Amino acid sequence: MEILYLMIICSVSLAVIFLIIFIIGAKKGQFEDDESPAVRILFDDEKKTEEEEETETLKEDRKE
């Protein structure tokens, strides 16, 4: 029976710790921007630099 009390105390303590961490994260704005990560994948990548294009061209030439 004593182990049951110990397990209840540990479970409640762990739940309180997670709740405190969640509240701290919410106050710091961790969960405010939930729209942009889902939409970010739809945008095109930035233009490649000339060096990246040259290295890709060299890699393709070597394959041939």
N, C-alpha and C positions, 0 to 999 in steps of 0.2 A: 504494500500500500504506500510505503514511503517513496518508492520509485515513481509512482504515479504523481505524487505531489511535486517531486523534482522535475519530472517531464513537463508538467503544466507550467511551472515557474519558468523553465527554460524556453518553452514555446511562447509564452506571453512576453518574456524579455526580448526574444528575437523579433517578435512582431512589433514591439515598441521601437526597437532600434531601426527596423526598416521604415516605419512610419516617420520617424524623425529624419532619416536620410531623404525620404520622399518630400517632406515639407521643406527641407533646406534646398533641395533641387528645384522645387516649384517656386520658391521665393527668389532664387537666383535667375529664373527665366529659362531653365533647362527645357521645359516642355511648351514654350510659346510658339516656336516656328515649326509647325507640323505640316505645312503645305508645301514649302519649297523643296524638301528632299524628294517628294514624290514627283514633282514637276521638273526637277533639275535634269533628269535623264532625257527629257524630250528636247532639250536645247542642243544645238550643234556644238561641237568642240571648237576651240579657238583655232585660228589658222596656224598651220605648221610653220616653223621657222625654216629658213633656207638650209641650215645645217641638217635638220632632220630629214628634209627632202633629199639632200645629197646622200646621206647615209642610207636611206631606203633605196635610192637609185643604185648605189654601189652594191648593196645586198642582192638586188634583183639581177644585176649584171653578173655577179659571181655565181648565181644559181644556174644561169644559162650556160 
